[in-house]
Amino acid sequence: MKNSVMFKLVVLSFVFVLGSWFSGKPSPAYAEVAVTIYNQDLGLIKDVRELEFQKGRSIIKFTDVAARIDPTSVHFKPMNPSDRVSILEQNYQYDLVSSTKILQKYVDKEIELFTKSAGPKGEGKSYKGRLLSYSNENVTLQEPEGAIRIVRLDEVRDLYFPTLPEGLITKPTLVWLLDSQVSGKRKAEVSYLTSGINWHTEYVAVVDQRDENLELAGWVSIDNRSGATYQDAKVKLIAGEVHRVREERIPPRLAKGYMVEAAAAPQFEEKAFFEYHLYTLLRPATIKDNEIKQVSLFPSTEVKVKKIFTYDGARYGDKVRVELEFKNSESAGLGMPLPKGKIRVYKEDVDKALEFVGEDRIDHTPKNEKVRVFLGNAFDIVGERQKTDFKKIRDDITEESYQIKLRNHKEEAVEVVVVEHLYAYTEWEIRESTHPYEKKDANTIEFKIHLDQDQEVVLNYTVRYYR
């Protein structure tokens, strides 16, 4: 090939090997990167680099940005306030090199292809011609003599192109037309928003044999699918519901890495920030593209916990729900605002082996608030609920009576909280009840029922409604 750069495309594996290619002045390597990650598929990237400026108007290419950048969010700021540099025009180039893109660009242009070994000596055949079309099955060429040749793609070994088509790049790139009053190397900060990066929290809890203490550890999982790697970045996490005008759906992709980092000492510093909470990692971390990184949120700590049995027959039939409740306070062993996330609970058996007993999701929980974790339904506690009577006293006054039966087949005494929901938007009063109750809100009352081993307790109450 005449003094031209030869690029080789192996069709069967669709691997394209390229060196770096730029026109204009590419930006140099990272100088400093900071990443703030929101738990809403959003990241704020702040990238400080040393750029080469020319006095007057010039073009600079800023490479290695996230593939899922929001170009409209880019903010450029010279680190030296006296450096007067203005962006007159910005273009975001994302037409990346791929086998499909190259074929698209070479329609109506000459290419050369080689078939697999087929001759008596194992040699393949080569064909040159103008590319008319291509598909997942065939490549159609017009040979120099004018003949049309259709070659099955599964017979093709290699495709050769004389040069890289114009407009294709190897990395997502911001291209700026600058008007600069300075020349030489200067530091500048470029910040932008990108989707495809997220974080969430997982908690691992181990409850003791008496269900009185809970050993709790928190983990942060950072899932980066933004299309960029952030080397030795300063990492911050924002917990809270940040309002966004529009959210995009992430196409499903497999992360290629999974990394766990644990430490005995706290790794995050937490503080209130606006109406949210900010967690700052106390060391730099590299967040690779297509990688899930787990970092310890706080060291394992022990908190006091209470097991609660709840019977809500109107909603869950005969099921008695089992929940663990603890207070997020310093006196209980915590006292740090807990980001929302999944909590998995284990319990130690008599042979010291841990067994999984349930999981739930907790919401963002400020300090000094209670956390209640639903683990499942009790096997040995059963409830029954039925309406036993209805009376219409007047057109605007009615009475309803209910009977609730609870049976405890455990080898220990338990307390069950019975939850009853009354009609909303009406006045009501409990006329009769076999057990005391507590009014929780305008249409909810609760009874606390003690059951000894193998005991059945019957609760009856009558409520009158005034409409």
C-alpha positions in Angstrom: 0.0 0.0 0.0 1.4 3.4 -1.1 2.8 5.2 2.0 -0.5 4.9 3.7 -1.2 3.7 7.2 -2.6 0.2 7.1 -5.3 -0.7 9.5 -6.3 -4.3 9.9 -9.8 -5.4 10.9 -10.2 -9.0 11.8 -13.9 -9.5 10.9 -14.5 -12.8 12.8 -13.6 -11.3 16.1 -14.2 -7.7 15.2 -11.0 -6.5 16.9 -9.6 -3.3 15.6 -6.1 -2.3 16.7 -5.3 1.4 16.6 -2.8 3.8 18.0 -3.8 7.2 19.3 -5.2 9.5 16.7 -5.8 13.2 17.1 -6.0 16.4 15.0 -5.4 19.5 17.0 -3.8 19.5 20.4 -4.8 16.6 22.7 -5.1 17.1 26.4 -2.3 15.5 28.6 -2.7 13.0 31.3 -4.8 13.6 34.5 -3.4 15.9 37.1 -6.2 15.7 39.6 -9.6 14.1 39.5 -12.5 14.4 42.0 -15.7 12.4 41.6 -19.0 13.1 43.5 -21.5 10.3 43.1 -25.2 10.5 43.7 -27.4 7.5 44.3 -29.5 8.4 41.3 -27.4 7.3 38.3 -25.4 10.6 38.3 -21.9 11.7 38.8 -20.1 15.0 39.0 -16.6 14.8 37.6 -14.0 17.6 38.3 -10.9 17.1 36.3 -7.9 19.4 36.7 -5.3 19.1 33.9 -2.4 21.1 32.6 -3.3 22.3 29.1 -1.2 24.0 26.4 -2.7 27.3 25.4 -1.9 29.6 22.5 -2.6 33.3 22.5 -5.5 34.2 20.3 -7.9 31.6 18.9 -6.9 27.9 18.9 -8.4 24.5 19.2 -7.9 22.1 22.1 -9.1 18.5 22.3 -10.0 17.3 25.8 -9.9 13.5 25.8 -10.7 10.7 28.2 -14.0 12.1 29.3 -16.9 9.8 30.3 -18.7 8.3 27.3 -22.0 9.1 28.9 -21.2 12.7 29.6 -23.9 15.4 29.5 -22.1 17.8 27.1 -24.5 20.6 28.1 -23.2 20.5 31.7 -19.5 21.2 31.0 -17.9 24.0 33.0 -14.4 25.3 32.2 -12.4 27.3 34.7 -8.7 28.3 34.7 -7.1 27.6 38.0 -5.4 30.9 38.0 -8.1 33.6 38.0 -5.9 36.0 36.1 -5.7 33.6 33.1 -8.3 35.0 30.7 -9.5 32.1 28.5 -12.9 31.9 26.9 -14.6 29.0 25.2 -16.2 30.2 22.0 -17.4 26.9 20.7 -17.7 23.3 22.1 -18.2 20.1 20.2 -18.6 16.7 21.7 -17.2 14.0 19.4 -18.3 10.5 20.3 -18.3 8.7 16.9 -15.9 6.0 18.2 -14.0 3.5 16.1 -15.7 0.1 15.6 -16.0 -2.4 12.8 -19.5 -1.3 12.0 -18.5 2.4 11.8 -15.6 1.7 9.5 -17.7 -0.3 7.2 -20.3 2.4 7.1 -17.7 5.0 6.2 -16.2 2.9 3.5 -19.4 2.3 1.5 -18.6 3.4 -2.1 -14.9 3.2 -1.4 -12.3 0.6 -2.3 -11.4 -2.1 0.2 -9.6 -5.5 0.1 -10.7 -8.7 1.8 -9.1 -12.1 2.3 -11.0 -15.3 2.7 -10.1 -18.3 4.9 -7.7 -21.0 3.7 -9.5 -22.9 0.9 -6.9 -23.8 -1.7 -4.9 -27.0 -2.1 -2.0 -25.5 -0.2 -4.2 -23.9 2.5 -4.0 -20.5 0.9 -6.9 -18.1 0.9 -8.1 -15.7 -1.8 -8.0 -11.9 -1.8 -10.6 -9.6 -3.5 -10.4 -5.9 -4.1 -13.3 -3.7 -5.0 -15.7 -1.0 -4.2 -17.8 -1.7 -1.1 -21.4 -1.6 -2.2 -23.1 -3.0 1.0 -22.6 -5.2 4.0 -24.8 -7.1 6.4 -24.4 -9.7 9.2 -24.1 -12.4 6.5 -22.5 -10.9 3.3 -20.1 -8.3 2.0 -20.9 -7.1 -1.5 -18.1 -5.7 -3.7 -17.9 -4.3 -7.2 -14.6 -5.5 -8.7 -12.5 -3.2 -10.9 -13.8 -4.9 -14.1 -17.4 -4.1 -13.0 -18.4 -7.6 -11.8 -20.3 -7.9 -8.6 -19.0 -10.3 -6.0 -20.9 -11.3 -2.9 -18.7 -12.9 -0.2 -20.2 -14.7 2.8 -19.0 -13.1 6.0 -18.2 -16.5 7.6 -15.7 -17.1 4.8 -13.9 -13.8 5.4 -10.6 -13.9 7.3 -9.5 -10.3 7.2 -10.7 -7.0 5.9 -8.1 -4.3 5.0 -8.7 -0.5 4.8 -6.1 1.9 3.5 -6.6 4.5 6.2 -8.9 5.5 9.2 -12.1 7.2 7.9 -12.4 10.8 8.7 -14.5 11.7 11.7 -13.9 8.5 13.7 -12.0 8.8 17.0 -10.7 6.3 19.6 -12.0 8.1 22.7 -14.9 10.4 23.5 -13.5 13.9 23.1 -14.5 17.5 23.9 -13.2 19.9 21.2 -13.0 23.6 22.1 -12.5 26.7 20.1 -10.7 29.0 22.6 -10.0 32.6 22.7 -7.0 33.0 25.0 -5.1 36.0 26.4 -2.3 33.7 27.6 0.0 31.2 26.1 2.0 28.2 27.4 1.0 25.5 29.9 -1.7 26.4 32.4 -3.9 24.4 34.8 -7.6 24.4 34.2 -10.5 22.6 35.8 -13.2 21.0 33.7 -16.3 19.7 35.4 -19.3 17.9 34.0 -22.2 15.6 34.8 -22.3 12.0 33.6 -24.8 9.2 33.9 -23.8 5.6 34.2 -22.2 5.9 37.7 -24.1 5.1 40.9 -23.6 4.0 44.5 -25.7 2.1 47.0 -25.3 0.7 50.4 -25.4 -2.8 51.8 -25.5 -3.7 55.4 -24.5 -7.0 56.9 -25.9 -7.8 60.4 -25.4 -10.8 62.7 -27.9 -11.2 65.6 -26.9 -13.1 68.7 -28.7 -16.2 70.0 -30.9 -14.2 72.4 -31.9 -11.7 69.7 -30.8 -8.9 71.9 -27.6 -7.6 70.1 -26.8 -7.0 66.5 -23.4 -6.8 65.0 -23.7 -4.4 62.1 -21.3 -3.4 59.3 -22.0 -1.1 56.3 -20.6 -1.3 52.8 -20.7 1.2 49.9 -20.9 -0.3 46.4 -19.8 2.1 43.6 -20.9 0.9 40.1 -19.2 2.7 37.3 -20.5 2.2 33.8 -19.9 5.8 32.7 -17.3 4.9 30.0 -14.3 6.3 31.8 -11.8 5.3 34.5 -11.1 7.8 37.3 -7.5 7.3 38.5 -6.6 8.1 42.1 -9.8 10.2 42.4 -11.0 12.1 45.4 -14.4 10.4 46.0 -17.5 11.9 47.6 -20.9 10.3 47.9 -24.2 12.3 48.2 -27.1 10.6 50.0 -30.5 12.2 49.5 -33.1 12.8 46.8 -31.7 15.4 44.5 -34.3 16.7 42.1 -33.6 16.1 38.4 -35.6 17.3 35.4 -35.2 14.1 33.4 -33.7 10.7 34.2 -32.4 8.3 31.6 -32.6 4.5 31.8 -29.3 2.7 31.9 -29.0 -0.1 29.3 -28.1 -3.3 31.0 -24.4 -4.2 30.8 -22.2 -6.6 32.7 -19.5 -5.1 34.9 -16.2 -6.7 34.2 -14.7 -6.2 37.7 -15.6 -6.5 41.3 -13.4 -5.2 44.1 -13.8 -5.2 47.8 -11.9 -2.9 50.1 -12.2 -3.3 53.9 -10.6 -1.6 56.8 -10.9 -1.6 60.6 -10.7 2.2 60.8 -13.5 4.5 59.4 -12.9 5.3 55.8 -15.6 7.9 55.2 -16.1 11.3 56.8 -19.8 12.2 57.1 -21.3 15.7 57.3 -24.6 17.5 56.5 -24.5 19.2 53.1 -27.4 21.4 52.0 -30.4 19.2 52.6 -28.5 16.0 52.0 -25.6 14.1 53.6 -22.1 14.0 52.2 -19.7 11.0 52.7 -16.1 11.8 51.8 -13.6 8.9 51.3 -10.5 9.7 53.3 -8.1 8.5 50.7 -7.8 8.5 46.9 -9.3 5.6 45.0 -9.3 4.4 41.4 -12.7 3.8 40.0 -12.3 1.7 36.9 -14.9 1.6 34.1 -17.2 -1.4 34.2 -16.2 -2.2 37.7 -18.1 -2.5 41.0 -16.0 -1.4 44.0 -17.0 -2.1 47.5 -15.6 0.0 50.4 -16.4 -0.2 54.1 -18.7 2.5 55.2 -18.0 2.1 58.9 -16.3 -0.5 61.1 -18.4 -3.3 62.5 -20.3 -2.2 65.5 -22.7 -3.7 68.0 -26.2 -2.3 68.6 -29.0 -3.2 71.0 -31.9 -4.8 69.0 -35.4 -5.8 69.8 -37.4 -8.5 68.1 -41.0 -7.5 67.3 -43.9 -9.8 66.3 -46.7 -8.0 64.4 -50.1 -9.3 63.4 -52.0 -7.2 60.8 -54.8 -9.6 59.8 -56.5 -7.1 57.5 -53.4 -7.0 55.2 -51.6 -10.2 55.7 -54.2 -12.9 56.7 -52.9 -15.4 59.3 -49.2 -14.3 59.0 -47.4 -12.9 61.9 -44.5 -10.8 60.8 -41.0 -10.8 62.4 -39.1 -7.6 62.6 -35.9 -6.4 64.3 -35.8 -2.8 65.6 -32.8 -0.8 66.7 -32.1 2.9 67.2 -29.6 4.8 65.1 -28.0 6.5 68.1 -24.5 6.8 69.6 -25.8 5.3 72.9 -27.0 2.2 70.9 -23.6 1.9 69.1 -24.3 3.9 65.9 -25.3 7.6 65.6 -24.3 8.1 61.9 -26.8 9.0 59.3 -27.4 5.7 57.4 -27.9 5.8 53.6 -30.7 3.8 52.2 -29.8 0.2 51.1 -30.3 -3.5 51.6 -29.6 -5.1 54.9 -29.0 -8.8 55.2 -29.3 -10.5 58.6 -27.6 -13.7 59.8 -27.8 -15.6 63.0 -25.2 -17.8 64.7 -26.3 -21.4 65.3 -25.2 -23.5 68.3 -22.3 -24.9 66.1 -21.1 -21.2 65.6 -22.1 -21.4 61.9 -23.9 -18.3 60.5 -27.3 -18.9 58.9 -29.2 -16.4 56.8 -32.5 -15.3 58.4 -33.8 -12.6 56.1 -33.2 -9.3 54.4 -34.9 -5.9 53.8 -34.4 -2.4 52.5 -34.0 0.5 54.8 -34.6 4.1 53.8 -32.3 7.1 54.4 -32.2 7.2 58.2 -31.1 10.2 60.2 -29.3 9.7 63.5 -31.5 9.1 66.6 -34.2 7.6 64.5 -35.4 4.0 64.7 -34.7 1.3 62.0 -37.1 -1.6 61.6 -36.1 -4.5 59.5 -38.7 -7.0 58.2 -37.2 -10.5 58.1 -40.1 -12.8 57.3 -43.1 -14.5 58.9 -43.1 -16.4 62.2 -43.5 -20.2 61.8 -44.9 -21.0 65.2 -47.2 -18.0 65.8 -50.6 -17.9 64.0 -53.3 -15.3 63.8 -57.0 -15.4 62.8 -59.3 -12.4 62.2 -63.0 -12.1 61.5 -65.8 -9.6 61.6 -68.3 -10.9 64.1 -71.1 -8.3 64.0 -72.3 -5.2 62.2 -75.1 -2.9 63.4 -76.7 0.1 61.8 -77.9 2.2 64.7 -78.9 5.2 62.6 -78.2 6.4 59.1 -75.0 8.1 60.3 -74.0 5.7 63.1 -72.7 2.1 62.6 -70.9 -0.4 64.8 -68.6 -3.2 63.8 -67.2 -6.0 66.0 -64.1 -8.1 65.4 -62.5 -11.1 66.9 -58.8 -11.9 66.7 -57.2 -15.1 67.8 -53.5 -15.6 68.4 -51.8 -18.9 69.1 -48.2 -19.3 70.3 -46.5 -22.7 69.6 -43.1 -21.5 70.5 -41.2 -22.9 73.5 -41.1 -19.4 75.0 -43.4 -16.5 75.8 -43.8 -13.8 73.2 -45.5 -10.4 72.8 -47.5 -9.8 69.6 -48.4 -6.3 68.4 -51.9 -6.4 66.8 -52.5 -3.7 64.2 -56.0 -2.7 63.3 -57.0 -0.1 60.6 -60.2 1.9 61.2 -62.1 3.9 58.6 -60.5 7.2 57.7 -62.4 10.5 57.3 -65.0 9.5 60.0 -65.2 9.9 63.7 -64.9 6.7 65.7 -64.7 5.3 69.2 -63.9 1.9 70.7 -67.0 0.9 72.6 -65.8 -2.4 73.9 -62.4 -4.2 74.1 -61.1 -7.1 75.9 -57.6 -5.7 75.9 -56.2 -2.1 76.2 -55.2 -0.4 73.0 -53.1 2.6 71.8 -54.2 5.0 69.2 -51.3 5.4 66.7 -52.9 7.9 64.3 -56.3 8.9 63.0 -57.2 5.4 61.7 -54.8 3.0 63.4 -54.8 1.3 66.8 -52.5 -1.3 68.3 -52.9 -3.9 70.9 -50.0 -5.6 72.7 -50.8 -9.2 73.5 -48.8 -11.4 75.7 -48.8 -15.1 74.9 -47.2 -17.8 77.1 -45.9 -21.0 75.6 -48.7 -23.0 73.8 -51.3 -20.3 74.7 -54.2 -19.0 72.7 -55.5 -15.5 73.3 -58.8 -14.1 72.0 -59.1 -10.4 71.4 -62.6 -8.9 70.9 -63.4 -5.2 70.2 -66.3 -3.1 68.9 -65.8 0.2 67.1 -68.6 2.8 66.5 -68.4 5.1 63.5 -70.1 8.5 63.2 -70.5 9.7 59.6 
